[in-house]
Amino acid sequence: MHRISSFLSDDYDCYFSQLFANHFMIRATVKLGLLDHTVLAGEFKARADKYLTVNKLKNDYRTTIYNNTYDLVVACTDMIVPKIFTGVKTIWIQEGMIDELTLVARITKFFKLPRYFAIGTSLNGSSNICDIYCAASEGYKNHIAGMGTDLSKICVTGIPNFDNIEEENRNNNFQHHDYVMVATSDIRECLRQDNRPEFIRNAVQIAAGRKLLFKLHPNEKMERAIAEIKEHAPADTLIYTDGNTNHMVANCCELITQFSTVVYVGIILGKKVHSYFDLADLHRLLPLQTGGHSARMISDICRGYIEYSGSGSQFLKHYSPVNAFSLASAS
């Protein structure tokens, strides 16, 4: 979002907010600390607030600080869309991998329950609420349309944090090389079943004596995850709870994942990868590599749509992200 706004800030006032909900029950649950493991509160919100402060960006959390009336809202999820944005132009940006459609998500969708009941990101992009949807690839465009969002609202732009993987990560200063990397997921924290000891033992078997490096998901219960690795993996196994994950992937010789977006980094960098997702599906969904131009492309859509008087689908009929990408690449 910061990168997109950098192409808009000369002409528009840009403000930011961590994801929030105005429903009294959700707000009460946040206040009680029961959602500290989610992006609504806890460590995720604290990190976002710190980022905004360090980068001197205006933090209008829950739109209660500046009392602005906004002309455009750019969001990375439509699983929660506060009612205060009703009537405001909205653009959805895909921020990463969309989770598998679990049984809970299917039930949530079938009974038209609030989408956040699905817990993970299975239903992200499926609400059809936003005016324009910016997808990571043609594969994801078709996936989102298949989940219920009008195809005419969806354009393929790539996503700023996954659109220049080769150039940004191949050369780095991460100290280790030639290990088998394991990127875990917060499956248990999202209230799903994960046989972590079995997963670790399987990773050890794949490594076949090669050095192992584990990078834990930031939402995991770290002490538990570290203890399990120490119990079931060799004593010299490297364990990281933070750091540049993409650089770690770039330096590995093989990548093992569960439900992790970094599998795309591995594929793009030509690594042998393992995933709980079907590999053929991953190649079909692979984020578009635009050479780092996705943020500019999305900002052009924002700039055009904010001045447009029709609907999002009508706007997209007269706008071609592919042409915008070609022009950006040529420059």
Sine and cosine of phi, psi and omega as CSV:
sin_phi,cos_phi,sin_psi,cos_psi,sin_omega,cos_omega
0.00,0.00,-0.63,0.78,0.04,-1.00
-0.88,0.47,-0.71,0.71,-0.03,-1.00
-0.90,0.43,-0.66,0.76,0.04,-1.00
-0.88,0.47,-0.71,0.71,-0.04,-1.00
-0.90,0.43,-0.44,0.90,-0.03,-1.00
-0.89,0.45,-0.38,0.92,0.04,-1.00
-1.00,-0.04,-0.01,1.00,-0.04,-1.00
-0.89,-0.45,-0.33,0.94,-0.21,-0.98
-0.92,0.39,-0.32,0.95,0.04,-1.00
-0.95,0.32,-0.46,0.89,-0.08,-1.00
-0.92,-0.40,-0.31,0.95,-0.07,-1.00
-0.73,-0.69,0.50,-0.87,0.12,-0.99
-0.99,0.12,0.87,-0.49,-0.07,-1.00
-0.95,-0.32,0.77,-0.64,0.02,-1.00
-0.81,-0.58,0.34,-0.94,-0.09,-1.00
-0.74,-0.67,0.43,-0.90,0.11,-0.99
-0.47,-0.88,0.66,-0.75,0.20,-0.98
-0.89,0.45,0.45,-0.89,0.01,-1.00
-0.79,0.61,0.69,-0.73,0.00,-1.00
-0.56,-0.83,0.26,-0.97,0.10,-1.00
-0.72,-0.69,0.61,-0.79,0.00,-1.00
-0.99,-0.12,-0.09,1.00,0.03,-1.00
-0.88,0.47,0.73,-0.68,-0.14,-0.99
-0.88,0.48,-0.55,0.83,-0.02,-1.00
-0.93,0.37,-0.66,0.75,0.02,-1.00
-0.92,0.38,-0.67,0.74,0.01,-1.00
-0.89,0.47,-0.63,0.78,0.03,-1.00
-0.91,0.41,-0.65,0.76,0.01,-1.00
-0.91,0.41,-0.63,0.78,0.07,-1.00
-0.89,0.46,-0.70,0.72,-0.03,-1.00
-0.89,0.46,-0.55,0.84,0.00,-1.00
-0.98,0.20,-0.12,0.99,0.02,-1.00
0.99,0.11,0.16,0.99,-0.07,-1.00
-0.98,0.20,-0.19,0.98,0.01,-1.00
-0.90,-0.43,0.41,0.91,-0.02,-1.00
-0.92,0.39,-0.29,0.96,0.01,-1.00
-1.00,0.02,0.04,1.00,-0.02,-1.00
-0.93,-0.37,0.10,-0.99,0.00,-1.00
-0.95,0.30,-0.11,0.99,0.00,-1.00
-0.98,0.22,-0.32,0.95,-0.13,-0.99
-0.35,-0.94,-0.24,-0.97,0.12,-0.99
0.87,0.49,-0.60,-0.80,-0.11,-0.99
-0.89,0.45,-0.61,0.79,-0.02,-1.00
-0.89,0.45,-0.70,0.71,0.02,-1.00
-0.92,0.39,-0.65,0.76,0.01,-1.00
-0.87,0.49,-0.68,0.73,0.01,-1.00
-0.91,0.41,-0.63,0.77,0.02,-1.00
-0.90,0.43,-0.70,0.72,0.02,-1.00
-0.88,0.47,-0.65,0.76,0.02,-1.00
-0.90,0.44,-0.67,0.75,0.00,-1.00
-0.87,0.49,-0.69,0.72,-0.01,-1.00
-0.90,0.44,-0.64,0.76,0.01,-1.00
-0.91,0.41,-0.75,0.66,-0.03,-1.00
-0.87,0.49,-0.62,0.79,-0.05,-1.00
-1.00,-0.06,0.15,0.99,0.08,-1.00
0.82,0.57,0.71,0.70,0.05,-1.00
-0.98,-0.20,0.53,-0.85,-0.07,-1.00
-0.98,0.20,0.88,-0.47,-0.04,-1.00
-0.99,-0.13,0.97,-0.26,0.02,-1.00
-0.95,-0.31,0.89,0.47,-0.08,-1.00
-0.83,0.55,0.79,-0.61,-0.01,-1.00
0.85,0.52,0.30,0.96,-0.01,-1.00
0.85,0.53,0.48,0.88,-0.08,-1.00
-0.97,-0.26,-0.06,1.00,-0.11,-0.99
-1.00,-0.08,-0.70,0.72,-0.07,-1.00
-0.98,-0.20,-0.23,0.97,-0.01,-1.00
0.82,0.57,0.66,0.75,0.01,-1.00
-0.99,0.11,0.40,-0.92,0.26,-0.97
-0.96,-0.27,0.86,-0.51,-0.14,-0.99
-0.99,-0.12,0.54,-0.84,0.02,-1.00
-1.00,-0.08,-0.39,0.92,-0.02,-1.00
-0.48,-0.88,0.69,-0.72,0.10,-1.00
-0.89,-0.45,0.81,-0.59,0.05,-1.00
-0.94,-0.34,0.87,-0.49,-0.13,-0.99
-0.79,-0.61,0.50,-0.87,0.05,-1.00
-0.98,-0.21,0.15,0.99,0.12,-0.99
-0.49,-0.87,0.55,-0.83,0.16,-0.99
-0.88,-0.48,0.31,0.95,0.07,-1.00
-0.97,0.25,-0.45,0.89,0.16,-0.99
-0.73,-0.68,0.89,-0.46,0.08,-1.00
-0.80,-0.60,0.98,-0.20,-0.05,-1.00
-0.82,0.57,0.60,-0.80,-0.05,-1.00
-0.89,0.45,-0.38,0.93,0.01,-1.00
-0.90,0.44,-0.27,0.96,0.03,-1.00
-1.00,-0.04,0.05,1.00,0.06,-1.00
-0.87,0.49,0.78,-0.62,-0.02,-1.00
1.00,0.03,-0.14,0.99,0.04,-1.00
-1.00,-0.08,0.64,-0.77,0.06,-1.00
-0.89,0.46,0.68,-0.73,-0.08,-1.00
-0.73,-0.68,0.66,-0.75,0.08,-1.00
-0.79,-0.61,0.81,-0.59,0.01,-1.00
-0.99,-0.12,0.73,-0.68,0.02,-1.00
-0.90,-0.44,0.82,-0.57,0.09,-1.00
-0.92,0.39,0.77,-0.64,-0.09,-1.00
-0.96,-0.27,-0.07,1.00,-0.01,-1.00
0.19,-0.98,-0.37,-0.93,0.00,-1.00
-0.92,0.40,0.62,-0.78,0.11,-0.99
-0.99,-0.11,0.78,-0.63,-0.08,-1.00
-0.88,0.48,0.34,-0.94,0.10,-1.00
-0.88,0.48,0.43,-0.90,0.00,-1.00
-0.99,0.15,0.99,-0.11,-0.04,-1.00
-0.98,0.21,0.16,-0.99,0.05,-1.00
-0.87,0.49,-0.67,0.74,0.02,-1.00
-0.88,0.48,-0.66,0.76,0.02,-1.00
-0.91,0.41,-0.64,0.77,0.02,-1.00
-0.89,0.46,-0.67,0.74,0.02,-1.00
-0.91,0.41,-0.69,0.73,0.02,-1.00
-0.86,0.51,-0.70,0.71,-0.02,-1.00
-0.93,0.36,-0.68,0.73,-0.05,-1.00
-0.89,0.46,-0.69,0.72,-0.04,-1.00
-1.00,-0.01,0.09,1.00,0.04,-1.00
0.82,0.58,0.67,0.74,0.07,-1.00
-0.98,0.20,0.25,-0.97,0.09,-1.00
-0.80,0.60,0.73,-0.68,-0.16,-0.99
-0.88,0.47,-0.45,0.89,-0.01,-1.00
-0.94,0.33,-0.18,0.98,0.11,-0.99
-0.90,0.44,-0.35,0.94,0.02,-1.00
-0.94,0.33,-0.21,0.98,0.06,-1.00
0.96,0.29,-0.87,0.50,0.01,-1.00
-0.99,0.14,-0.43,-0.90,-0.02,-1.00
-0.97,-0.23,0.32,0.95,-0.06,-1.00
-0.80,0.61,-0.61,0.79,-0.10,-1.00
-0.98,-0.20,0.16,0.99,0.03,-1.00
-0.91,0.41,0.76,-0.65,-0.02,-1.00
1.00,0.01,0.02,1.00,-0.13,-0.99
-0.96,-0.27,0.01,1.00,-0.14,-0.99
-0.98,0.19,-0.42,0.91,-0.08,-1.00
0.91,0.40,0.25,0.97,-0.04,-1.00
-0.98,0.19,-0.67,0.74,-0.07,-1.00
-0.95,0.31,0.35,-0.94,-0.05,-1.00
-0.98,0.20,-0.62,0.79,-0.01,-1.00
-0.70,-0.71,0.64,-0.77,0.03,-1.00
-0.86,-0.50,0.83,-0.55,0.02,-1.00
-0.98,-0.21,0.94,-0.34,-0.11,-0.99
-0.99,-0.15,0.38,-0.92,-0.06,-1.00
-0.96,0.30,-0.46,0.89,-0.10,-1.00
-0.29,-0.96,0.15,-0.99,0.09,-1.00
-0.89,0.47,-0.60,0.80,0.03,-1.00
-0.87,0.49,-0.70,0.71,0.02,-1.00
-0.95,0.32,-0.53,0.85,0.07,-1.00
-0.85,0.53,-0.72,0.70,0.01,-1.00
-0.93,0.37,-0.59,0.81,0.03,-1.00
-0.90,0.44,-0.74,0.68,-0.03,-1.00
-0.90,0.45,-0.66,0.75,0.04,-1.00
-0.90,0.45,-0.65,0.76,0.03,-1.00
-0.91,0.42,-0.38,0.92,0.01,-1.00
-1.00,0.04,-0.11,0.99,0.12,-0.99
0.79,-0.62,-0.08,1.00,0.02,-1.00
-1.00,0.00,0.68,-0.74,-0.04,-1.00
-0.85,0.53,0.78,-0.63,-0.01,-1.00
-0.86,0.52,-0.55,0.84,-0.04,-1.00
-0.93,0.38,-0.25,0.97,0.00,-1.00
-1.00,-0.01,-0.17,0.98,-0.20,-0.98
-0.97,-0.25,0.75,-0.66,0.11,-0.99
-0.79,-0.61,0.46,-0.89,-0.01,-1.00
-0.99,-0.12,0.87,-0.49,-0.03,-1.00
-0.82,-0.57,-0.21,0.98,-0.27,-0.96
0.96,0.28,0.05,-1.00,0.03,-1.00
-0.76,-0.65,0.66,-0.75,-0.18,-0.98
-0.82,0.57,-0.53,0.85,-0.05,-1.00
-1.00,0.03,0.03,1.00,0.01,-1.00
-0.64,-0.77,0.48,0.88,-0.12,-0.99
-0.94,-0.35,0.04,1.00,-0.05,-1.00
-0.52,-0.86,0.72,0.70,-0.17,-0.98
-0.87,0.49,-0.74,0.67,-0.07,-1.00
-0.87,0.50,-0.78,0.63,-0.08,-1.00
-0.92,0.39,-0.62,0.78,-0.13,-0.99
-0.99,0.15,-0.35,0.94,-0.19,-0.98
-0.83,-0.55,-0.32,0.95,-0.08,-1.00
-0.87,0.50,-0.71,0.70,0.04,-1.00
-0.98,-0.19,0.88,-0.47,-0.05,-1.00
-0.48,-0.88,0.10,-0.99,-0.04,-1.00
-0.94,-0.34,0.37,0.93,0.07,-1.00
-0.91,0.42,0.70,-0.71,-0.25,-0.97
-0.97,0.25,-0.36,0.93,-0.08,-1.00
-0.97,-0.26,0.43,-0.90,0.00,-1.00
-0.59,-0.81,0.37,-0.93,0.20,-0.98
0.87,0.49,0.66,0.75,0.08,-1.00
-0.92,-0.39,0.25,-0.97,0.16,-0.99
-1.00,-0.03,0.88,-0.48,-0.07,-1.00
-0.99,-0.12,0.65,-0.76,0.06,-1.00
-0.85,-0.52,0.89,-0.45,0.05,-1.00
-0.96,-0.27,0.93,-0.37,-0.07,-1.00
-1.00,0.08,0.18,-0.98,0.01,-1.00
-0.81,-0.59,0.33,-0.94,-0.02,-1.00
-1.00,0.02,0.78,0.62,-0.07,-1.00
-0.90,0.45,-0.73,0.68,-0.03,-1.00
-0.93,0.36,-0.60,0.80,0.02,-1.00
-0.92,0.40,-0.38,0.93,0.08,-1.00
-1.00,-0.08,0.30,0.95,0.13,-0.99
0.91,0.41,0.54,0.84,0.11,-0.99
-0.90,-0.44,0.28,-0.96,-0.09,-1.00
-0.99,0.13,0.72,-0.69,0.01,-1.00
-0.59,-0.81,0.92,-0.40,0.07,-1.00
-0.99,0.11,0.99,0.15,-0.11,-0.99
-0.90,0.44,-0.68,0.73,0.04,-1.00
-0.83,0.55,-0.67,0.74,0.02,-1.00
-0.91,0.42,-0.64,0.77,0.03,-1.00
-0.88,0.47,-0.68,0.73,0.00,-1.00
-0.91,0.42,-0.70,0.71,0.00,-1.00
-0.89,0.45,-0.58,0.81,0.05,-1.00
-0.92,0.40,-0.62,0.79,0.05,-1.00
-0.90,0.44,-0.65,0.76,0.04,-1.00
-0.88,0.48,-0.65,0.76,0.01,-1.00
-0.91,0.41,-0.67,0.75,0.03,-1.00
-0.90,0.43,-0.65,0.76,-0.02,-1.00
-0.89,0.45,-0.55,0.84,0.09,-1.00
0.77,0.64,0.76,0.66,0.06,-1.00
1.00,-0.06,-0.20,0.98,0.05,-1.00
-0.97,0.24,0.40,-0.92,0.01,-1.00
-0.86,0.50,0.67,-0.74,0.04,-1.00
-0.95,-0.30,0.61,-0.80,0.11,-0.99
-0.75,-0.66,0.84,-0.55,0.06,-1.00
-0.97,-0.22,0.76,-0.65,0.16,-0.99
-0.90,-0.43,0.90,-0.43,-0.09,-1.00
-1.00,0.10,0.55,-0.83,0.07,-1.00
-0.92,0.39,0.67,-0.74,-0.07,-1.00
-0.89,0.46,-0.29,0.96,-0.02,-1.00
-1.00,-0.04,0.01,1.00,-0.05,-1.00
-0.98,0.21,0.38,-0.93,0.19,-0.98
-0.98,0.22,0.98,-0.20,-0.23,-0.97
-0.89,0.45,-0.71,0.71,-0.06,-1.00
-0.87,0.50,-0.69,0.73,0.02,-1.00
-0.90,0.44,-0.73,0.69,-0.05,-1.00
-0.90,0.44,-0.65,0.76,0.00,-1.00
-0.92,0.40,-0.66,0.75,0.01,-1.00
-0.88,0.47,-0.63,0.78,0.01,-1.00
-0.92,0.39,-0.63,0.78,0.02,-1.00
-0.91,0.42,-0.69,0.72,0.00,-1.00
-0.90,0.43,-0.49,0.87,-0.01,-1.00
-0.98,0.20,-0.59,0.81,-0.18,-0.98
-0.93,-0.38,-0.10,0.99,0.00,-1.00
-0.89,-0.45,0.30,-0.95,0.01,-1.00
-0.85,0.53,0.43,-0.90,-0.09,-1.00
-0.89,0.45,-0.44,0.90,-0.05,-1.00
-1.00,-0.01,0.19,0.98,0.01,-1.00
-0.90,0.43,0.72,-0.69,0.03,-1.00
-1.00,0.08,0.68,-0.74,-0.01,-1.00
-0.78,-0.63,0.82,-0.57,0.03,-1.00
-0.85,-0.53,0.71,-0.70,0.07,-1.00
-0.97,-0.24,-0.21,0.98,0.08,-1.00
-0.49,-0.87,-0.10,-1.00,-0.07,-1.00
0.93,-0.36,0.11,-0.99,-0.04,-1.00
-0.98,0.18,0.98,-0.22,-0.07,-1.00
-0.89,0.46,-0.65,0.76,-0.03,-1.00
-0.89,0.46,-0.61,0.79,0.05,-1.00
-0.92,0.40,-0.59,0.81,0.06,-1.00
-0.90,0.45,-0.66,0.75,0.04,-1.00
-0.90,0.44,-0.68,0.73,-0.04,-1.00
-0.86,0.51,-0.53,0.85,-0.07,-1.00
-1.00,-0.07,-0.03,1.00,-0.04,-1.00
-1.00,0.06,0.26,-0.97,0.07,-1.00
-0.98,-0.20,-0.28,0.96,0.03,-1.00
-0.36,-0.93,0.56,-0.83,-0.10,-0.99
-0.82,-0.57,0.78,-0.62,0.04,-1.00
-0.90,-0.43,0.82,-0.57,0.00,-1.00
-0.76,-0.64,0.20,-0.98,0.15,-0.99
-0.96,-0.28,-0.99,-0.15,0.12,-0.99
-0.92,-0.38,0.97,0.25,-0.13,-0.99
-0.77,-0.63,0.70,-0.71,0.03,-1.00
-0.89,0.45,-0.41,0.91,-0.05,-1.00
-0.91,0.42,-0.22,0.98,0.08,-1.00
-0.87,0.49,-0.52,0.85,0.05,-1.00
-0.91,0.42,-0.61,0.79,0.05,-1.00
-0.88,0.48,-0.70,0.71,0.02,-1.00
-0.88,0.48,-0.69,0.72,0.00,-1.00
-0.89,0.45,-0.73,0.69,-0.04,-1.00
-0.89,0.45,-0.57,0.82,0.00,-1.00
-1.00,0.06,0.09,1.00,0.10,-1.00
0.98,0.21,0.38,0.92,0.01,-1.00
-0.99,0.12,0.44,-0.90,0.22,-0.98
-0.96,0.27,0.80,-0.60,-0.13,-0.99
-0.83,-0.56,0.45,-0.89,0.12,-0.99
-0.79,-0.61,0.62,-0.79,-0.04,-1.00
-0.43,-0.90,0.42,-0.91,0.14,-0.99
-0.95,0.31,-0.31,0.95,0.08,-1.00
-0.99,0.13,0.41,-0.91,0.09,-1.00
-0.93,0.37,0.78,-0.63,-0.09,-1.00
-0.91,0.42,-0.55,0.84,0.04,-1.00
-0.90,0.43,-0.64,0.76,0.05,-1.00
-0.90,0.43,-0.64,0.77,0.00,-1.00
-0.88,0.47,-0.66,0.75,0.03,-1.00
-0.92,0.40,-0.55,0.83,0.03,-1.00
-0.94,0.35,-0.56,0.83,-0.06,-1.00
-1.00,-0.03,-0.08,1.00,-0.14,-0.99
-0.74,0.67,0.81,-0.59,-0.01,-1.00
-0.84,0.54,0.65,-0.76,0.03,-1.00
-0.87,0.49,0.73,-0.69,0.07,-1.00
-0.99,-0.13,0.95,-0.32,-0.09,-1.00
-0.97,-0.25,0.15,0.99,-0.02,-1.00
0.95,0.31,0.41,0.91,0.03,-1.00
1.00,0.01,0.26,0.97,-0.07,-1.00
-0.98,-0.20,0.06,1.00,-0.06,-1.00
-0.88,0.47,-0.66,0.75,-0.03,-1.00
-0.88,0.48,-0.68,0.73,0.02,-1.00
-0.90,0.43,-0.65,0.76,0.00,-1.00
-0.88,0.47,-0.70,0.71,0.01,-1.00
-0.92,0.40,-0.63,0.78,0.03,-1.00
-0.90,0.44,-0.57,0.82,0.06,-1.00
-0.90,0.44,-0.62,0.79,0.06,-1.00
-0.91,0.41,-0.69,0.72,0.04,-1.00
-0.86,0.52,-0.74,0.68,-0.04,-1.00
-0.88,0.47,-0.69,0.72,-0.01,-1.00
-0.93,0.36,-0.67,0.75,-0.09,-1.00
-0.96,0.29,-0.54,0.84,-0.03,-1.00
-0.90,0.43,-0.43,0.90,0.00,-1.00
-0.99,-0.14,0.00,1.00,-0.10,-0.99
-1.00,-0.07,0.61,-0.80,-0.08,-1.00
-0.99,-0.10,-0.21,0.98,-0.02,-1.00
-1.00,-0.08,-0.25,-0.97,-0.02,-1.00
-0.99,0.16,0.18,-0.98,0.01,-1.00
-0.89,0.45,-0.68,0.73,0.00,-1.00
-0.92,0.40,-0.59,0.81,0.06,-1.00
-0.91,0.41,-0.65,0.76,0.03,-1.00
-0.87,0.48,-0.70,0.71,-0.07,-1.00
-0.92,0.39,-0.40,0.92,0.06,-1.00
-0.89,0.46,-0.45,0.89,-0.06,-1.00
-0.95,-0.31,0.14,0.99,-0.04,-1.00
-0.76,-0.65,0.72,-0.70,-0.02,-1.00
-0.86,-0.51,0.98,-0.22,0.06,-1.00
-0.85,0.53,-0.49,0.87,-0.01,-1.00
-0.90,0.43,-0.69,0.72,0.05,-1.00
-0.90,0.44,-0.65,0.76,0.01,-1.00
-0.88,0.47,-0.64,0.77,0.02,-1.00
-0.91,0.41,-0.66,0.75,0.00,-1.00
-0.89,0.46,-0.68,0.73,0.01,-1.00
-0.90,0.43,-0.67,0.74,-0.01,-1.00
-0.91,0.42,-0.64,0.77,-0.01,-1.00
-0.92,0.40,-0.64,0.77,-0.03,-1.00
-0.91,0.42,-0.51,0.86,-0.03,-1.00
-0.98,0.22,0.00,0.00,0.00,0.00
